[in-house]
Structures are given as structure tokens and as C-alpha cells.
Amino acid sequence: MRSDPRLQRQYFDYAPHRYSAAFLLSPPLAQKLELVHLERTLHLRPGVRIIDFGCGSGRVALYFLALGFDVIGVDVSPVSLADLKTFYFRHRQPGWGKLALMSRLPASPVADAVVGADILHHVDIRLLLPRVFSALRPGGTIAFSEPNAFYPLWYAHYLANRIPWAVEKGILQCTPSNLKTQFLKAGFSRVNISGHGLFPTRLLSSLPAACRSNALGVSRFPYLAPFSFRLIIRADKQ
């Protein structure tokens, strides 16, 4: 699915379309659980370097920086990168990892892991996944969180919030079978796709136990992935 990088950049350069800075350090429970799921999926050892592909203003990058990991934030939006840089230097604490920023993926293997959330459906994965593979060191792992193309409420969300289809149409790439196929074609191995939430995770934010069970419990049942709100993709580079 072809994606227009210029359109994506223009859309996310506009402040209301970026993740709210008010939630970067203390995200709502539903979004915190998404980050926890990505962290558990990567199962990182101390001292590794991570690429946050499609980092935006930093909701994923800052989570891993606060855990002590060095992060390379990669994003097509220069405004988002500037926001992340400012926020990082304003709020960083002792023990945080180091942040580097890039406008495109490195051409050589520089990272032990690549992570991302809500990015693959904004790019042409046939073109970008081989570049992700090239930026990852042998033995490295990737983990992405993406909307599930089979989940109809995503389309209702785009319509209700007047989000342009030209920005979100890449969701059609995000079916379990297509994602697995494209990751394997890009050279990855041990591709695993699990579900994250049978119900939209924000709906249960006021019920912490139910929210946690909904968000994290689905991954124990692989056959539920096609029916899940989100997909968590994990793969390795041998």
C-alpha cells in the first residue's frame, strides 16, 4: 500500500494531531498497558540500544528512556522530533538513557531492538520493513503495536473524528496474515502476532483490573489475534 510521506509529515506536524505532551510521562492506563506489552514482548537485557521507529513526540521513546535504555528516535516529522528533544532535556532524570534523533532509519545495523506504535499503517511496509531489518543488529528483536484491520471500530473512530482516510488507509495492510508475510519477506524470523484487547482498551480505563485483563490477557490465546483491538508483532533477526 503506497503511502505519501509528505502528507504524513504535514498531518503530524500539526500540533493537535500529535500525542499530547500532558500524557507523555503519565499516560492513561490503557496506553501504559500498551507500552508494558511492548516491553514484555521485547524482553530486553540491560544496556541495549533501541530504535523507536515513528517516534513522534515520544510516547514510546520516553517510556524506554525512563527505564534506562538508550533510544534512537526516528520520525519523518521535524516538528515532532524537536518536541521530543525539548521534552527530553526538560524532564530527564538520573538513570535515564541517552536520546539521539534521526529523520530516517540508519542504513547500517546500529540497534539491538526496534519498537514502534501506530507507525506501520502510516508507511508502505513492503519498502520500510527491509530498512528496519538493515538497522537491526544480528540477534536483535522488533516489536510493534498496530491497529487491527479486521476490527471495525477503527473505521468508526476515523469517521467520527474526521481523520482523513489518506492518512489512515495503511491500516488495510495490518491483518495478521499480511503482517506475518511481509515480515518474513523482509528477512525476519520467528514472527509472532498476538492480540492486545478484545475491547477498545480506553473503554475500561476506569476499571483497572478489567482494563489490564482485557489488554494483556488476550495474548495468551493466539487464535484471538484476528479479533483483537490491536496487534502486537514480534520478530527476530538471526
CORBELWO-V190591 format. One record per helix or strand of 2 or more residues. SS is the DSSP state (H for helix, E for strand). FROM is the first residue (numbers start at 0). TO is the last residue. If there is no record, write none. Layout:
<<SS	FROM	TO> <SS	FROM	TO>>
This chain:
<<H	4	12> <H	14	16> <H	20	22> <H	28	41> <E	48	52> <H	60	65> <E	69	73> <H	77	90> <E	98	101> <E	110	116> <H	119	121> <H	124	134> <E	135	146> <H	152	159> <H	164	172> <H	175	184> <E	188	195> <H	200	203> <H	207	219> <H	221	226> <E	229	235>>
